[in-house]
């Protein structure tokens, strides 16, 4: 079975609407799901 990848820019709407620098916070809410799945969160730090 081919894995389906869904990318969700969690902070992008907040950053665009408030014109603020992006914070390092994000959250993933997962409800009951009948199949096994993976959650991958990519973090990028710029100093």
N, C-alpha and C positions, 0 to 999 in steps of 0.2 A: 504494500500500500504506500503510495506517495505521500510524504508529509506536506501538509499545508502550512505555510508561514503567513502569519498576519502581523504586520508591523503597526503599532499604535503609538504615535507621538504624544505621550501623556501630557507633557508640559507645553507643547507648542501653542495651543490655543491661549493659555494664560500669558505666555511670553508675548505673543502678538497683540493681545488686547490691552495689556497693561504697559507694554514697552519696558519691561524689567529684564534684568539679566536672568538667565535660567538658573533655577535652584537645583540642588542635587536630590530633591525629594521626588518620589513617584510611588504609586501604590497600584497593586494588582488585586482586583477582587475576582475570586473564582467561586462560582456557584456549583451546585451539584452537577457532575458531568458523568455520563454513563460509560465513557471510555478513558483509557490511560492517555495522558498528555504531558508535555513538557512546557515549562515556562522559562524563557531565556530573557534576561534583562541585561542590556549593554549599557555600561557607564563610561563616560568620557570626562576627564578632568582637564581643564585648561587653566594654567596659572599665568 
